Amino acid sequence: METNPVIKTIKEEEDFLRNDLVNYLSKLNSTDKGQWGVLNAQQIVEHMSDAFRNYHGMDSKKILTPAERLPAMKDFLMSEKPFKPNTKNIEMPEIPTPVKHPDMKSALEELKAEINNFFEFFEKNKERTIINVFFGELNFEENIQILHKHAMHHLRQFGLGD
């Protein structure tokens, strides 16, 4: 597996999320700290599990971004521009919540399950759109884009991405 994945298409992003993301994250120890942010590696894995769960509609909420800013947010989402280090997420508490799982292996197993749940959901609901609190209504491809962009942000945080 290469250490600097270059992804160009939605299909390649989908394949990366399905087949490679967990392998990259499994290189980390539970308590490893990233180059920025307050979450340790296991908290990031659990955070990504939450993201996959949320991005297939299990916990959708109202849109927080003003309507006039949504087109610019969608343009950013669909671009190859990465999230900046220390990008704030107003949905996350200032003080990280404790880990939910006893170890990294259990956290990675949950992430694998949530990735599978995400893809199974959209295989059964191909035309479904989901409300994302920051980017608005997203279809399957847009959900793949945000999940990939989000995953790459955290891989870079731990020195595992481009």
Salt bridges, closest charged atoms under 4 A:
GLU13 OE2 - HIS148 ND1 3.61
GLU14 OE2 - ARG18 NE 3.13
ASP15 OD1 - LYS11 NZ 2.95
ASP50 OD1 - ARG53 NH2 2.25
ASP50 OD1 - LYS100 NZ 3.23
GLU80 OE1 - LYS8 NZ 3.88
GLU91 OE1 - LYS61 NZ 2.99
GLU109 OE2 - LYS112 NZ 3.14
GLU110 OE2 - ARG53 NH1 3.59
GLU110 OE2 - LYS100 NZ 3.83
GLU110 OE1 - HIS101 NE2 2.86
GLU114 OE2 - ARG53 NH1 2.77
GLU123 OE2 - ARG18 NH2 3.14
GLU142 OE2 - LYS74 NZ 3.48
ASP162 OD1 - ARG156 NH1 3.31
